[in-house]
């Protein structure tokens, strides 16, 4: 039995190696040079056209902004699905499957264990570190056109800060950022703002996702900063909401 | 430097696959994410490095640990009294 499982495992490893070899060998053996047209175009004209020094954020918020819209919708669906699973199967997830009587005692045991593990060290460190992480997240989010980062990265860092605040904050209501209702509203409003910002080009005759701020006389890069801020808020609120729901505080 | 990181990545990945304790596997996954972030930074992709560090080492580790907390230890090789003793011990 055991040798059979080991043999199956080794066979899977062998299969993975064969697949990787089949995919990678044509890449290395080909004589056709890598295409350089898009790269050279971005290098020569990208910064002048978009105004962003960070070319990555110029691409995913300017040249390929439809991809970003799709990713945002994917994240929205993922968060909705997670919340749906937690809302309908949360008790099962929290207590484990199988024998209900034994798991009930196990659940109680674990709950007291978790309460015992909430030491002063955890509360002080995460409570003090949370605001600093939040500020860094907003920096990464708002300066995504100049330095490495952007909406998604800053949003995830903001979500980490929200989790820190939720772990470290005592229940005296010093911040409302860790409340599930506030986060859910924040995410919905940011997604509405994203749709409105993308549709605003249509009103001014530019087309979907046209740069309306540039047409109004603002710098070209303003639209990228706006989209970065909206996406960062949406990602931060969404992932923070998901983590807080998994912490069991979604009531 | 890059080669050292890549070898460490392979070793940690193999450890994640073969370890019998899920919690050890999750911590090894977190270390893999951190090493990948350093690797991305060395290869001049700081955007990807920030994403990898924040998502891989931060958020996904929290989610994995919270999912493991909802499970209990079970292994066919463990004797029953040992299994009852270690129930919910480390998670």
Interface residues (C-beta under 8 A of the other chain):
Chain A: X54 X56 X57 X93 X94 X95 X96 X103 X106 X109 X110 X113 X114 X140 X148 X149 X150 X152 X153 X156 X157 X159 X160 X163 X239 X242 X243 X246 X247
Chain B: X46 X47 X49 X50 X51 X54 X55 X58 X59 X62 X63 X66 X67 X69 X70 X71 X72 X87 X88 X91
